[in-house]
Amino acid sequence: VTNVLVFRLESRNEIFLWNYRYAVRSYSIIQSICLRRSTLSRILIENLGPIKSFEQDVDENLMILIGEQASGKSTIAKTIFFCKSISDEFKHYVMNQDNIITSGHQTPFTGFIKVLRTKFVEYFGTTKHMEPFIIRYEFDNKEHVTIKLKLGYANIVFSNKLREECEYFIQKLSEYYATMSLPNDFLSGIDF
């Protein structure tokens, strides 16, 4: 039996409804210096579930995967969706002022990586039982994110330049948050 899986490659572009006087400025700052990449140009998957090796350009808005039942079509689709959603996850993460203001031993970027790891487990289940795998995806400018199994956990690593851009953005947003006095419940009740 051959199944066909067709899906659209679109990121989630959600509109957030916040207290208007804070939302416009915060969102414009995020749009101007946040990750300026929305397309995934290339993905590599090795040894993830039924996928032994898959490498493909992913530049179009539509991708058609054809294969036998349980051959990995859904795994590929979930992996691409996960990778394409990282930019949106970063935007959601930094919009929460509590994530940006450093407290304790965790940096804001480390906190973001933990959010991604949790999201990965939501998509693929616990990683403790998995065989070693590699997921690598490159954006149009050849910056990349690599996910490997390390000690039973999904280890998510951003290329140096990409990590520096994220940390720079977090620093600028932290400075912005420090200059304004948002109410403590500014984003409470917002369901992302």
Secondary structure as UniProt FT lines:
FT   STRAND          2..8
FT   HELIX           20..33
FT   STRAND          40..48
FT   TURN            49..50
FT   STRAND          51..57
FT   STRAND          62..68
FT   TURN            69..70
FT   HELIX           73..84
FT   HELIX           86..95
FT   HELIX           97..100
FT   TURN            104..105
FT   HELIX           108..124
FT   TURN            128..129
FT   STRAND          134..139
FT   TURN            140..141
FT   STRAND          144..150
FT   TURN            151..152
FT   STRAND          153..158
FT   HELIX           160..179
FT   TURN            184..189
//
